[in-house]
């Protein structure tokens, strides 16, 4: 009897073990990634046909703050409302235009919709367009509100992925992206200023709603917006500005440094909250220019070791806004 009982127990044990193996084979692995979330888009924009052809750049006008405001809009050559697209908003420097920035920046070669808004003529010598936050900006013009109006308009007319919206710019426009990161962190997934004029952005009065990934490019011989700052003009040293964002994002205090070429050094702050990251790309001997530009973008030396548009895209395209 004892022998028979032992055989029954052994048989049952083997059967249960077999069931366990079958069950484990059918069950998903514990480390399986969840399915990707659908992109956040405006349904109207994804049902609409744009009023310009893919692969073209066209000047558009919207109303904002009681003014007619304009922007140059570029659609990729394969744009289709059948899928959502990332959006880059690129802000020109003082006295430049959206069309001028498109010409030298190479941003329209990227796989994204690109909007190049135009500022309002500010103060000082000449009729030069400028952006809010600079001492020469037009009084009473709310460019932050205009940016929100622009994003809302594009959401309604184009199939934009609202989690993949990025801001870049040159000089005064680059400085304005810093202001947007402080005030509109819920609309921009990351910013990428180039030769930024960060007037008054010394770490105070900036309370973003979330950690904002940042990559900034700057020439160490920039004579217009000095790399080492200009206290008399309210311009912080670029390394201090970047370190300020690293502190704001909760990153490690000390950056790691690496070389992107003979004249290009990158400082990277990691360990930030919510997976953010801060990078500062220094161009040794570089002027007030857009790295890699094939046409005039400012005074001084232009490096061709890197192309800012390619490096910034590799960085910003890694980041998404949290789902709303």
C-alpha positions in Angstrom: 0.0 0.0 0.0 2.8 2.4 0.9 4.5 1.7 -2.5 1.3 2.3 -4.4 0.7 5.6 -2.6 4.2 6.7 -3.4 3.6 6.0 -7.1 0.3 8.0 -7.1 2.0 10.9 -5.4 4.8 10.8 -7.9 2.4 10.7 -10.9 0.4 13.7 -9.5 3.6 15.6 -8.9 4.7 15.1 -12.5 1.3 16.2 -13.8 1.3 19.3 -11.8 4.8 20.1 -12.8 3.8 19.7 -16.5 0.8 22.1 -16.0 3.1 24.6 -14.3 5.5 24.5 -17.3 2.6 25.0 -19.7 1.3 27.8 -17.7 4.7 29.6 -17.5 5.0 29.2 -21.3 1.7 30.8 -21.9 2.1 33.6 -19.4 3.8 36.8 -20.6 7.3 37.3 -19.3 7.5 39.4 -16.1 9.8 41.9 -17.9 7.6 42.4 -20.9 7.1 46.1 -21.8 3.6 47.6 -21.9 2.2 48.4 -25.3 3.1 51.9 -26.6 0.5 54.5 -25.9 -1.2 56.2 -28.9 0.1 59.6 -29.7 -1.8 62.6 -28.3 -3.2 64.5 -31.3 -6.0 66.9 -32.1 -8.6 64.9 -33.9 -9.5 67.9 -36.1 -6.0 68.4 -37.3 -5.7 64.7 -38.2 -8.9 64.9 -40.3 -7.8 68.1 -42.1 -5.9 68.6 -45.3 -3.3 71.3 -45.0 -3.6 74.4 -47.2 -0.1 73.9 -48.5 1.7 71.1 -50.3 4.1 68.7 -48.5 7.7 69.7 -48.9 6.9 73.4 -49.1 7.4 76.4 -46.8 4.6 79.0 -46.7 4.0 82.2 -44.7 0.8 82.1 -42.6 -1.0 84.6 -40.4 -2.9 84.2 -37.2 -4.5 86.6 -34.7 -2.9 86.9 -31.3 -3.2 89.6 -28.7 -5.1 91.8 -31.1 -2.3 91.7 -33.7 -1.7 89.9 -37.0 1.2 87.5 -36.3 3.0 85.6 -38.9 5.0 82.4 -39.1 6.8 80.4 -41.8 5.5 76.8 -41.9 7.5 73.9 -43.4 5.9 70.5 -44.0 8.1 67.5 -44.6 7.9 66.1 -48.2 6.1 63.0 -46.9 3.7 64.8 -44.6 0.4 63.0 -44.3 -2.5 63.4 -41.8 -2.7 59.6 -41.7 -0.1 59.7 -38.9 1.0 62.2 -36.2 4.2 64.3 -36.6 6.6 65.9 -34.2 6.7 69.7 -34.2 9.7 72.0 -33.9 9.1 75.7 -33.2 12.2 77.7 -34.2 12.6 81.4 -33.0 14.8 83.8 -35.0 17.4 86.1 -33.6 16.9 89.9 -33.2 16.5 91.5 -36.6 16.2 88.2 -38.4 13.0 86.5 -39.7 11.6 83.0 -39.7 12.4 82.6 -43.3 16.0 83.7 -42.7 16.4 81.2 -39.9 15.0 78.4 -42.1 17.6 79.2 -44.7 20.7 78.8 -42.5 19.5 76.3 -39.8 18.9 73.2 -41.8 15.9 72.4 -39.6 13.6 71.8 -42.5 15.6 68.8 -43.4 14.5 67.0 -40.2 11.6 64.5 -40.1 9.2 67.0 -38.4 6.9 69.8 -39.1 8.7 73.1 -38.4 7.2 76.5 -37.6 9.3 79.6 -37.8 7.3 82.4 -36.1 8.1 86.1 -36.6 8.6 88.5 -33.7 7.3 92.1 -33.4 9.6 95.1 -34.1 11.2 96.1 -30.8 13.2 99.1 -29.6 16.7 100.3 -30.4 18.4 101.0 -33.7 16.6 99.9 -36.8 13.3 98.1 -37.4 14.4 94.8 -35.8 12.0 92.1 -34.8 12.6 90.7 -31.3 11.2 88.4 -28.6 9.8 88.9 -25.1 12.3 88.9 -22.3 15.1 90.9 -24.0 15.6 94.6 -23.0 14.9 95.6 -26.6 11.6 93.6 -27.0 8.5 95.5 -27.9 6.6 96.7 -24.9 3.2 95.2 -24.2 3.7 92.2 -26.5 3.0 88.8 -24.9 5.0 86.4 -27.0 4.4 83.5 -24.6 0.6 83.9 -25.3 1.4 84.1 -29.0 3.3 80.9 -28.8 0.3 79.2 -27.1 -2.0 80.5 -29.8 0.4 79.3 -32.5 0.5 75.8 -31.0 -3.3 75.7 -30.7 -3.7 76.8 -34.3 -1.3 74.1 -35.6 -3.0 71.4 -33.5 -6.3 72.2 -35.3 -4.9 72.3 -38.8 -2.2 69.6 -38.8 -1.8 66.1 -37.4 0.7 67.0 -34.6 1.8 64.7 -31.8 1.3 66.9 -28.8 3.8 64.9 -26.8 6.6 65.6 -29.3 6.7 69.4 -29.5 10.2 71.1 -29.2 11.5 74.6 -29.2 14.8 75.9 -30.6 16.1 79.2 -31.8 19.1 81.5 -32.3 20.4 84.3 -30.1 17.4 86.4 -28.8 15.1 83.6 -30.1 17.2 81.0 -28.2 16.9 83.1 -25.1 13.1 83.1 -25.5 13.1 79.3 -25.5 14.5 79.5 -21.9 11.5 81.7 -21.0 9.2 79.2 -22.6 10.8 76.3 -20.6 10.0 78.2 -17.4 6.4 79.1 -18.3 5.2 76.5 -20.8 6.9 73.3 -19.7 3.6 71.5 -20.2 3.7 72.2 -23.9 7.3 71.7 -24.9 9.0 68.3 -24.4 12.5 69.8 -24.7 14.4 72.9 -25.8 17.5 73.4 -27.8 18.8 77.0 -27.8 21.7 78.0 -30.0 23.9 81.0 -29.0 21.3 81.9 -26.5 20.8 85.5 -25.2 19.4 84.6 -21.7 18.7 88.1 -20.4 17.9 88.0 -16.7 17.7 84.2 -16.6 20.0 83.8 -13.6 18.0 81.1 -11.9 15.3 83.2 -10.3 11.6 83.5 -11.1 11.6 80.2 -13.1 9.3 77.4 -11.8 8.6 74.9 -14.6 5.8 72.5 -14.0 8.1 69.5 -14.9 11.8 68.9 -15.4 12.7 70.1 -18.9 15.4 68.5 -21.0 17.8 71.1 -22.4 20.7 71.2 -24.9 22.4 74.5 -25.6 25.1 75.3 -28.2 27.5 78.2 -27.8 30.8 79.4 -29.2 33.4 80.3 -26.7 34.5 83.3 -28.8 31.0 84.7 -29.3 31.4 88.4 -29.3 27.7 89.2 -29.3 26.5 87.0 -26.4 29.7 86.2 -24.5 30.2 82.6 -23.4 31.4 83.9 -20.0 28.4 86.2 -19.6 28.0 90.0 -19.3 26.7 91.1 -15.9 26.2 94.7 -17.1 23.7 93.4 -19.6 22.1 90.8 -17.4 23.6 87.9 -19.3 24.7 84.9 -17.3 27.7 82.8 -18.1 26.6 79.9 -20.3 28.0 77.3 -18.0 26.1 78.9 -15.1 22.9 79.0 -17.0 23.2 75.3 -18.0 24.1 74.3 -14.4 21.1 76.2 -13.2 18.8 74.1 -15.4 20.6 71.0 -14.2 19.9 72.0 -10.6 16.3 72.9 -11.5 15.8 69.4 -13.1 17.4 67.7 -10.1 20.4 66.4 -12.0 23.8 65.4 -10.5 25.8 68.5 -9.6 28.9 67.6 -11.7 28.6 67.1 -15.5 30.5 64.5 -17.5 32.5 65.9 -20.4 33.1 64.4 -23.8 34.5 65.4 -27.2 32.3 65.7 -30.3 35.3 66.7 -32.4 38.6 68.7 -32.2 36.8 72.0 -31.4 33.5 70.7 -29.8 33.1 69.7 -26.1 29.9 68.5 -24.6 29.1 68.7 -20.9 26.2 66.4 -19.8 24.3 66.5 -16.5 22.5 63.2 -15.8 20.6 61.6 -13.0 17.8 64.2 -13.4 14.2 63.8 -12.3 11.7 62.2 -14.6 14.5 61.1 -17.0 15.4 64.6 -18.1 19.0 65.6 -19.1 20.9 68.8 -19.6 23.7 69.3 -22.1 25.9 72.2 -23.0 27.8 72.0 -26.3 30.8 74.4 -26.4 32.5 75.3 -29.7 36.1 76.3 -29.1 36.7 79.6 -30.9 33.2 79.6 -32.3 31.4 82.8 -33.0 27.8 84.0 -32.7 26.8 81.4 -35.3 24.7 78.3 -36.0 27.1 75.3 -36.0 27.2 73.7 -39.4 25.4 76.5 -41.2 26.2 76.7 -44.9 25.2 80.4 -45.2 25.6 83.5 -43.0 24.1 83.0 -39.5 26.1 85.6 -37.4 29.5 87.0 -36.8 32.6 85.0 -36.1 33.8 81.5 -36.9 31.2 78.8 -37.8 32.3 75.2 -37.0 31.6 72.4 -39.5 32.6 69.7 -37.1 28.9 69.3 -36.2 25.6 70.4 -37.5 23.4 71.8 -34.7 20.2 70.6 -36.3 21.4 67.0 -36.4 22.8 67.0 -32.8 19.8 68.8 -31.3 17.4 66.4 -33.1 19.2 63.3 -31.8 18.8 64.8 -28.3 15.2 66.3 -28.3 13.6 63.4 -30.2 14.3 61.1 -27.3 11.9 63.0 -25.1 8.1 63.0 -24.8 5.7 65.1 -22.7 3.8 63.1 -20.1 0.4 62.0 -21.2 -2.4 64.4 -20.3 
